[in-house]
Amino acid sequence: MKSAIKKDGALIAEIESCLGDAENFHVWWLGQSGYLILWDGKKILVDPYLSDSLTKKYDGTTKPHVRISERVVDPNLLRNISIVSSSHNHTDHLDAETLIPLIRQNPEMVMIIPEANRDFVAERIQMPKDFPIGISDGQSVSAYGFTFFGVPAKHNTIERNERGYCKHMGYVISFGPWSVYHSGDTLWYDNMVELLTPHHIDLALLPINGNDPSRGVAGNLDPKEAAVLGKSISAKRVIPCHYDLFEFNTADPNDFVEEAIKIRQLHKVLEPGGHFSSSEF
């Protein structure tokens, strides 16, 4: 099993050491599509999956979720979190065993979700239906100095509920002078570049595990598509994600690096628990 470059207490210590940085934002990869973003002394979490719930759920089935890398941090250690978000209802993006401890440890934390998923989310995290803040594509919400703008995600279709609200979403997260795009789980779709380019994305967090129907799960961008999307939206840097968690559903980040180098797309590959700073732009 792949070890985290920093985990638990050591990771928390590194995060805390950056709290006083007034100039830069910081990002840590928590595994799969999960990130902690720190800016202006405030911490937010995007799609954290910090348990073994899926490994336990699928043990002994025809689709075992065998871990490749170890858990980065116990969710009980994550304190003073301002915002947590979920891009869609799949457990590696909306995990009760991660979110319930987080809510307990962070009573002032707000949660941002696709509005279409409100009832499902409330039931999973055992909270009242009015607890999450819901948005759909083209809508935004601000909290603690961060603005989340919703964009569609195609997983494997752009699925909407009866009111037209997206069930799978990405978020452009804006704060201070910066914009970070977290795509959620998505394939490429027709007007994707046109939707994202006006946001002047500094950092794009993009999946690379591809779309293989034999896996029996919805797919994502592959390594080449992630690199090309970053280039097409003029992202200053791309960090790949959604690999090296489960044995059956992963990709080689070196393939992404090769494709990014070909088209001169700046990028950084993080190890689990790894750190990126805007000082690296």
Secondary structure by P-SEA (a helix, b strand, c coil): cccccccaaaaaaaaaaacccccbbbbbbccccbbbbbcccbbbbccccccaaaaaaaccccccccccccccccccccccccbbbbcccccccccccccaaaaaacccbbbbccccaaaaaaaaaccccccbbbbccccccccccbbbbbbbbccccccccccccccccccccccccbbbbbccccccccccccccccccccccccccccccccccccccccaaaaaaaaaaacccbbbbccccccccbbbbaaaaaaaaaaaccccccccccbbbbcccc
